[in-house]
């Protein structure tokens, strides 16, 4: 993503739902409890959007559309972390008391969310070119792969709180299909080993 105004405009578009959510909360139109689901869902959607670019580019080839999507996937991942943090803020406001928060930590529906956010913090913190140069590509990519267990934990958090598997499956389905399609393509056309 190049251009003097393109990146700030893209970040504004990513931040706009958060700004509207915060504005609604600030004027008392909604309770913190009512904002837990939308902020958590936006976090998961953005995480999936970031993760979907790679397998789809592998399936359809690196055309202009997928190269553009691949170029913004770090931005999508950082935005997913931002919405995860916003989700946490509304949870803390809703709970109100530290004792209530600590009392819920042992619940699988709660600690899965805390752990998902903690895991997501690592890739978000190193999602810039300088971190990649400092760490080296291999270590950087290894740390970025924490998004996979993070996504599983976020979905477990969602399922354990909501007990409705259909919405979570609808969100995850494109990623599952993209990975399966990529697996089929790689099995049919194996990459030759380098000597």
C-alpha positions as YAML, in Angstrom:
chain: A
units: angstrom
residues:
- id: 1
  name: UNK
  ca: [0.00, 0.00, 0.00]
- id: 2
  name: UNK
  ca: [1.71, 3.11, -1.20]
- id: 3
  name: UNK
  ca: [0.72, 6.67, -1.57]
- id: 4
  name: UNK
  ca: [0.80, 9.62, 0.72]
- id: 5
  name: UNK
  ca: [-2.86, 9.43, 1.68]
- id: 6
  name: UNK
  ca: [-3.68, 5.78, 1.11]
- id: 7
  name: UNK
  ca: [-2.30, 4.34, 4.37]
- id: 8
  name: UNK
  ca: [-3.84, 7.00, 6.68]
- id: 9
  name: UNK
  ca: [-7.15, 6.61, 4.84]
- id: 10
  name: UNK
  ca: [-7.00, 2.85, 5.27]
- id: 11
  name: UNK
  ca: [-6.25, 3.21, 8.98]
- id: 12
  name: UNK
  ca: [-9.12, 5.69, 9.30]
- id: 13
  name: UNK
  ca: [-11.43, 3.11, 7.70]
- id: 14
  name: UNK
  ca: [-10.18, 0.45, 10.12]
- id: 15
  name: UNK
  ca: [-10.64, 2.78, 13.10]
- id: 16
  name: UNK
  ca: [-14.03, 4.21, 12.10]
- id: 17
  name: UNK
  ca: [-16.15, 1.42, 13.66]
- id: 18
  name: UNK
  ca: [-14.19, 1.82, 16.92]
- id: 19
  name: UNK
  ca: [-14.72, 5.58, 16.89]
- id: 20
  name: UNK
  ca: [-18.46, 5.11, 16.38]
- id: 21
  name: UNK
  ca: [-18.64, 2.46, 19.11]
- id: 22
  name: UNK
  ca: [-16.75, 4.67, 21.57]
- id: 23
  name: UNK
  ca: [-18.92, 7.67, 20.69]
- id: 24
  name: UNK
  ca: [-22.09, 5.65, 21.32]
- id: 25
  name: UNK
  ca: [-20.73, 4.50, 24.66]
- id: 26
  name: UNK
  ca: [-19.56, 8.00, 25.65]
- id: 27
  name: UNK
  ca: [-22.99, 9.53, 25.04]
- id: 28
  name: UNK
  ca: [-24.69, 6.74, 26.99]
- id: 29
  name: UNK
  ca: [-26.51, 5.20, 24.03]
- id: 30
  name: UNK
  ca: [-25.20, 1.71, 24.87]
- id: 31
  name: UNK
  ca: [-23.82, -0.12, 27.88]
- id: 32
  name: UNK
  ca: [-20.31, -1.60, 27.98]
- id: 33
  name: UNK
  ca: [-21.90, -5.05, 28.13]
- id: 34
  name: UNK
  ca: [-23.65, -4.40, 24.80]
- id: 35
  name: UNK
  ca: [-20.32, -3.64, 23.12]
- id: 36
  name: UNK
  ca: [-18.54, -6.85, 24.08]
- id: 37
  name: UNK
  ca: [-19.93, -8.88, 21.20]
- id: 38
  name: UNK
  ca: [-19.39, -6.34, 18.39]
- id: 39
  name: UNK
  ca: [-15.82, -5.53, 19.42]
- id: 40
  name: UNK
  ca: [-14.90, -9.19, 19.84]
- id: 41
  name: UNK
  ca: [-16.50, -10.10, 16.54]
- id: 42
  name: UNK
  ca: [-14.68, -7.29, 14.72]
- id: 43
  name: UNK
  ca: [-11.41, -8.52, 16.20]
- id: 44
  name: UNK
  ca: [-12.04, -12.06, 14.93]
- id: 45
  name: UNK
  ca: [-13.18, -10.83, 11.51]
- id: 46
  name: UNK
  ca: [-10.08, -8.71, 11.04]
- id: 47
  name: UNK
  ca: [-7.84, -11.56, 12.21]
- id: 48
  name: UNK
  ca: [-9.46, -13.89, 9.68]
- id: 49
  name: UNK
  ca: [-9.17, -11.24, 6.94]
- id: 50
  name: UNK
  ca: [-5.46, -10.95, 7.71]
- id: 51
  name: UNK
  ca: [-4.97, -14.72, 7.70]
- id: 52
  name: UNK
  ca: [-7.04, -15.34, 4.55]
- id: 53
  name: UNK
  ca: [-4.80, -13.40, 2.15]
- id: 54
  name: UNK
  ca: [-1.92, -15.91, 2.20]
- id: 55
  name: UNK
  ca: [-3.80, -19.11, 1.38]
- id: 56
  name: UNK
  ca: [-5.98, -17.37, -1.23]
- id: 57
  name: UNK
  ca: [-2.90, -15.95, -2.94]
- id: 58
  name: UNK
  ca: [-1.50, -19.49, -2.93]
- id: 59
  name: UNK
  ca: [-4.68, -20.83, -4.53]
- id: 60
  name: UNK
  ca: [-5.27, -18.12, -7.15]
- id: 61
  name: UNK
  ca: [-1.74, -16.90, -7.68]
- id: 62
  name: UNK
  ca: [-0.17, -13.61, -6.70]
- id: 63
  name: UNK
  ca: [-2.25, -11.32, -8.91]
- id: 64
  name: UNK
  ca: [-2.58, -7.59, -8.27]
- id: 65
  name: UNK
  ca: [-5.57, -7.98, -5.94]
- id: 66
  name: UNK
  ca: [-3.86, -10.54, -3.71]
- id: 67
  name: UNK
  ca: [-0.55, -8.66, -3.71]
- id: 68
  name: UNK
  ca: [-2.50, -5.64, -2.42]
- id: 69
  name: UNK
  ca: [-4.26, -7.73, 0.20]
- id: 70
  name: UNK
  ca: [-0.97, -9.31, 1.30]
- id: 71
  name: UNK
  ca: [0.50, -5.81, 1.62]
- id: 72
  name: UNK
  ca: [-2.17, -4.79, 4.16]
- id: 73
  name: UNK
  ca: [-2.48, -7.97, 6.18]
- id: 74
  name: UNK
  ca: [-0.19, -6.72, 8.93]
- id: 75
  name: UNK
  ca: [-2.42, -3.65, 9.22]
- id: 76
  name: UNK
  ca: [-5.46, -5.91, 9.50]
- id: 77
  name: UNK
  ca: [-3.75, -7.98, 12.20]
- id: 78
  name: UNK
  ca: [-2.79, -4.91, 14.23]
- id: 79
  name: UNK
  ca: [-6.35, -3.61, 13.88]
- id: 80
  name: UNK
  ca: [-7.64, -7.00, 15.07]
- id: 81
  name: UNK
  ca: [-5.46, -6.59, 18.17]
- id: 82
  name: UNK
  ca: [-6.79, -3.05, 18.64]
- id: 83
  name: UNK
  ca: [-10.38, -4.30, 18.59]
- id: 84
  name: UNK
  ca: [-9.35, -7.07, 20.99]
- id: 85
  name: UNK
  ca: [-8.03, -4.39, 23.36]
- id: 86
  name: UNK
  ca: [-11.24, -2.40, 22.97]
- id: 87
  name: UNK
  ca: [-13.16, -5.59, 23.77]
- id: 88
  name: UNK
  ca: [-11.05, -5.94, 26.93]
- id: 89
  name: UNK
  ca: [-11.68, -2.31, 27.93]
- id: 90
  name: UNK
  ca: [-15.44, -2.78, 27.66]
- id: 91
  name: UNK
  ca: [-15.17, -6.03, 29.64]
- id: 92
  name: UNK
  ca: [-13.26, -4.25, 32.41]
- id: 93
  name: UNK
  ca: [-15.79, -1.39, 32.45]
- id: 94
  name: UNK
  ca: [-18.68, -3.85, 32.51]
- id: 95
  name: UNK
  ca: [-17.21, -5.87, 35.36]
- id: 96
  name: UNK
  ca: [-16.35, -2.76, 37.33]
- id: 97
  name: UNK
  ca: [-14.53, -4.43, 40.20]
- id: 98
  name: UNK
  ca: [-11.15, -6.15, 40.23]
- id: 99
  name: UNK
  ca: [-12.51, -8.88, 42.51]
- id: 100
  name: UNK
  ca: [-15.19, -9.75, 39.94]
- id: 101
  name: UNK
  ca: [-12.61, -9.89, 37.16]
- id: 102
  name: UNK
  ca: [-10.25, -12.09, 39.18]
- id: 103
  name: UNK
  ca: [-13.18, -14.29, 40.21]
- id: 104
  name: UNK
  ca: [-13.92, -15.08, 36.56]
- id: 105
  name: UNK
  ca: [-10.35, -15.84, 35.47]
- id: 106
  name: UNK
  ca: [-10.69, -19.57, 36.17]
- id: 107
  name: UNK
  ca: [-13.66, -19.90, 33.79]
- id: 108
  name: UNK
  ca: [-12.60, -21.41, 30.43]
- id: 109
  name: UNK
  ca: [-14.86, -18.93, 28.64]
- id: 110
  name: UNK
  ca: [-12.83, -16.09, 30.16]
- id: 111
  name: UNK
  ca: [-9.21, -17.31, 30.30]
- id: 112
  name: UNK
  ca: [-9.37, -18.33, 26.63]
- id: 113
  name: UNK
  ca: [-10.06, -14.68, 25.78]
- id: 114
  name: UNK
  ca: [-7.25, -13.40, 28.00]
- id: 115
  name: UNK
  ca: [-4.80, -15.90, 26.52]
- id: 116
  name: UNK
  ca: [-5.89, -15.13, 22.95]
- id: 117
  name: UNK
  ca: [-5.28, -11.43, 23.52]
- id: 118
  name: UNK
  ca: [-1.90, -12.09, 25.15]
- id: 119
  name: UNK
  ca: [-0.82, -14.24, 22.19]
- id: 120
  name: UNK
  ca: [-2.09, -11.64, 19.73]
- id: 121
  name: UNK
  ca: [0.02, -8.96, 21.43]
- id: 122
  name: UNK
  ca: [3.26, -10.54, 20.21]
- id: 123
  name: UNK
  ca: [2.53, -10.46, 16.44]
- id: 124
  name: UNK
  ca: [0.92, -7.02, 16.80]
- id: 125
  name: UNK
  ca: [3.98, -5.64, 18.60]
- id: 126
  name: UNK
  ca: [6.37, -6.83, 15.88]
- id: 127
  name: UNK
  ca: [4.24, -6.04, 12.82]
- id: 128
  name: UNK
  ca: [6.62, -3.51, 11.35]
- id: 129
  name: UNK
  ca: [9.59, -3.74, 9.00]
- id: 130
  name: UNK
  ca: [12.18, -2.81, 11.62]
- id: 131
  name: UNK
  ca: [11.18, -5.77, 13.80]
- id: 132
  name: UNK
  ca: [11.51, -8.09, 10.83]
- id: 133
  name: UNK
  ca: [15.02, -6.79, 10.09]
- id: 134
  name: UNK
  ca: [16.06, -7.00, 13.75]
- id: 135
  name: UNK
  ca: [14.66, -10.49, 14.36]
- id: 136
  name: UNK
  ca: [15.46, -11.96, 10.99]
- id: 137
  name: UNK
  ca: [12.80, -13.33, 8.67]
- id: 138
  name: UNK
  ca: [12.65, -16.84, 10.16]
- id: 139
  name: UNK
  ca: [12.21, -15.76, 13.81]
- id: 140
  name: UNK
  ca: [9.81, -13.01, 12.78]
- id: 141
  name: UNK
  ca: [7.60, -15.41, 10.79]
- id: 142
  name: UNK
  ca: [7.69, -17.92, 13.65]
- id: 143
  name: UNK
  ca: [6.46, -15.26, 16.09]
- id: 144
  name: UNK
  ca: [3.78, -14.16, 13.60]
- id: 145
  name: UNK
  ca: [2.45, -17.73, 13.54]
- id: 146
  name: UNK
  ca: [1.12, -17.19, 17.07]
- id: 147
  name: UNK
  ca: [-1.99, -15.92, 15.29]
- id: 148
  name: UNK
  ca: [-3.04, -19.54, 14.64]
- id: 149
  name: UNK
  ca: [-3.40, -20.59, 18.30]
- id: 150
  name: UNK
  ca: [-4.71, -17.10, 19.00]
- id: 151
  name: UNK
  ca: [-7.54, -17.57, 16.50]
- id: 152
  name: UNK
  ca: [-8.41, -20.97, 17.96]
- id: 153
  name: UNK
  ca: [-8.48, -19.51, 21.47]
- id: 154
  name: UNK
  ca: [-10.58, -16.55, 20.33]
- id: 155
  name: UNK
  ca: [-13.08, -18.91, 18.71]
- id: 156
  name: UNK
  ca: [-13.13, -21.09, 21.85]
- id: 157
  name: UNK
  ca: [-13.77, -17.94, 23.90]
- id: 158
  name: UNK
  ca: [-16.64, -17.04, 21.58]
- id: 159
  name: UNK
  ca: [-18.14, -20.54, 21.62]
- id: 160
  name: UNK
  ca: [-17.85, -20.97, 25.38]
- id: 161
  name: UNK
  ca: [-19.58, -17.63, 25.98]
- id: 162
  name: UNK
  ca: [-22.23, -17.88, 23.30]
- id: 163
  name: UNK
  ca: [-22.75, -21.65, 22.91]
- id: 164
  name: UNK
  ca: [-23.83, -21.08, 19.31]
- id: 165
  name: UNK
  ca: [-21.34, -22.70, 16.95]
- id: 166
  name: UNK
  ca: [-22.99, -21.58, 13.68]
- id: 167
  name: UNK
  ca: [-21.84, -17.91, 13.73]
- id: 168
  name: UNK
  ca: [-18.29, -18.93, 14.64]
- id: 169
  name: UNK
  ca: [-18.27, -21.53, 11.86]
- id: 170
  name: UNK
  ca: [-19.57, -18.98, 9.34]
- id: 171
  name: UNK
  ca: [-16.67, -16.70, 10.25]
- id: 172
  name: UNK
  ca: [-14.10, -19.51, 10.12]
- id: 173
  name: UNK
  ca: [-15.44, -21.26, 6.98]
- id: 174
  name: UNK
  ca: [-13.65, -19.08, 4.38]
- id: 175
  name: UNK
  ca: [-10.33, -19.70, 6.08]
- id: 176
  name: UNK
  ca: [-10.95, -23.46, 6.31]
- id: 177
  name: UNK
  ca: [-11.93, -23.64, 2.63]
- id: 178
  name: UNK
  ca: [-8.91, -21.57, 1.57]
- id: 179
  name: UNK
  ca: [-6.52, -23.79, 3.56]
- id: 180
  name: UNK
  ca: [-8.13, -26.95, 2.16]
- id: 181
  name: UNK
  ca: [-7.96, -25.61, -1.41]
- id: 182
  name: UNK
  ca: [-4.29, -24.70, -0.91]
- id: 183
  name: UNK
  ca: [-3.57, -28.16, 0.50]
- id: 184
  name: UNK
  ca: [-5.22, -29.82, -2.52]
- id: 185
  name: UNK
  ca: [-3.25, -27.64, -4.94]
- id: 186
  name: UNK
  ca: [0.04, -28.34, -3.16]
- id: 187
  name: UNK
  ca: [-0.62, -32.08, -3.19]
- id: 188
  name: UNK
  ca: [-1.39, -32.02, -6.90]
- id: 189
  name: UNK
  ca: [1.57, -29.78, -7.74]
- id: 190
  name: UNK
  ca: [4.29, -30.44, -5.16]
- id: 191
  name: UNK
  ca: [7.07, -27.89, -4.99]
- id: 192
  name: UNK
  ca: [10.35, -29.54, -6.08]
- id: 193
  name: UNK
  ca: [12.94, -29.91, -3.33]
- id: 194
  name: UNK
  ca: [15.96, -27.63, -3.49]
- id: 195
  name: UNK
  ca: [19.37, -29.23, -3.54]
...
